[in-house]
Amino acid sequence: MSPEALPTPVTKAGQEGLDALLARPSEALIGLDFDGTLAPIVADPELARAHPEALAALAALAPKVAAVAVITGRPAEVAVRNGGFADVPGLEHLVVLGHYGAERWDARSGEISAPAPHPGVAGVRGELPELLERLGASQGTWIEEKGRAVAVHTRRAADPQATLDLLREPLTGLAGRHGLIVEPGRLVLELRPPGMDKGVALTEFAREIGAGSVLYGGDDLGDLPAYSAVDRLRADGTPGLLVCSGSDEVTELRDRADLVVDGPEGVVHLLGALADRLGRGAP
Ligand SMILES: O=P(O)(O)OC[C@H]1O[C@H](O[C@H]2O[C@H](CO)[C@@H](O)[C@H](O)[C@H]2O)[C@H](O)[C@@H](O)[C@@H]1O
């Protein structure tokens, strides 16, 4: 198979991040979101799976870099299952940071560590169905039970965006009354505990492994804190590359990214191209 072509970042900072990754891969941290980045978006989150070529690309790249971490809003256990990340040769050191970093799964041990559940989630869970009913949220709006959080999805509603807009304020009020926050995403409003986000998760993990460069790839609003974390790392002297898994649904990342690729397909090609380049002896 011919090697994948490596795309060129459109910013100087991004090019410096890529150059650092290629020059010193053993110091590089690769952080990747799951839904919309490694897994194509589908109407039923239960059916979301990693892109068919994602595991092979990750397994080719992971042994060549310091670490690969999947940083996701999903419960870690769900991401590991839907991603097929367990027991993959080449991914023996993979880390999955679930619930925006509140949970951590290590491939090495197969164990998940997590803090105590936030009591507000039970309160929200109890009130949510009646609130949705009262608001007349259209048919197709449904609640995803996430254990440490609940998410209200509108992708299957007759008018997904209008339904999301209708729910935003009341759900923010409900979350606030129970000490939770609303995390908006692609046709979803998640009510979850505060205090952790993907930026904190990425920064802490980069510090833990002593990363000398960071690539972060995401597609959704929940990935913006990780983008900001890479900006801060760059300001402190750690080169970074911001990758956007492009879609028509979210444009905020596209505007800040160093490199926009075509959805999970493009992400997988990028990972493959990096593995190819490093395999041939970079830069
Ligand atoms: O941080 P992520 O890995 O991107 O997870 C964020 C949310 O992803 C899931 O919802 C999204 O993907 C679904 C499956 O493709 C799609 O149906 C939905 O519209 C998207 O918003 C997941 O269900 C949420 O719990 C995550 O918070």
The ligand as a Gaussian input file, in Angstrom:
#p B3LYP/6-31G(d) Opt

LIG

0 1
 O      -16.753000      13.970000      23.391000
 P      -17.350000      13.105000      22.335000
 O      -16.647000      11.795000      22.178000
 O      -17.481000      13.823000      21.017000
 O      -18.837000      12.800000      22.851000
 C      -19.804000      13.850000      22.844000
 C      -21.215000      13.292000      22.791000
 O      -21.224000      12.296000      21.793000
 C      -22.405000      11.544000      21.609000
 O      -23.354000      12.310000      20.900000
 C      -22.935000      12.671000      19.597000
 O      -22.744000      11.479000      18.806000
 C      -23.962000      10.703000      18.600000
 C      -23.569000       9.426000      17.847000
 O      -22.961000       9.718000      16.641000
 C      -24.993000      11.556000      17.866000
 O      -26.194000      10.822000      17.687000
 C      -25.280000      12.835000      18.661000
 O      -26.137000      13.685000      17.932000
 C      -23.963000      13.575000      18.950000
 O      -24.201000      14.689000      19.806000
 C      -22.941000      11.000000      22.927000
 O      -24.191000      10.406000      22.743000
 C      -22.974000      12.041000      24.002000
 O      -23.277000      11.431000      25.252000
 C      -21.588000      12.672000      24.123000
 O      -21.621000      13.654000      25.123000

